[in-house]
């Protein structure tokens, strides 16, 4: 069993133990959650190590995928917002009734929940690319002596 498999198994055991606890078992819950947090940090180190060994084109492809998912989540929220106000397809009666307002609040909450991990993942990939001297926005190499937009750069996506 690899270390990552061990961590995954321990996290599963902790989750089962948390679900089995009585509602008033605060001390036990706290200890299990501390252990869970420690294991999650350890698992994150494995993912970071793996990411740092991935080829640049793979990292850029994942970054573009994340950008697309973030844009889709933002469009969903924008669509609900447009429907909730006057002139939206929901109409004034839906906006006044509060039903559309609840839908907008729910959509924004769901999008925020979805965006948090995506944005964290995006930041991690951008950090790795920047450390390798690659501009995450363009996928091109940066130079240390001149700004990236003034110097022709090789396209690293063809690696």
Secondary structure, DSSP 8 states (H G I E B T S, - for coil): --HHHHHHHHHHHHHHHHHHS-TT-HHHHHHHHHHHHHHHHHHHHHHHHHHHHS-HHHHHHHHHHHHHHHHHHHHHHHHHHHHHSTTSTTHHHHHHHSHHHHHHHHHHHHHHHHHHHHHHHHHHHHHHHHHTTB-TTT-BB--SSS-GGGS---BGGG-
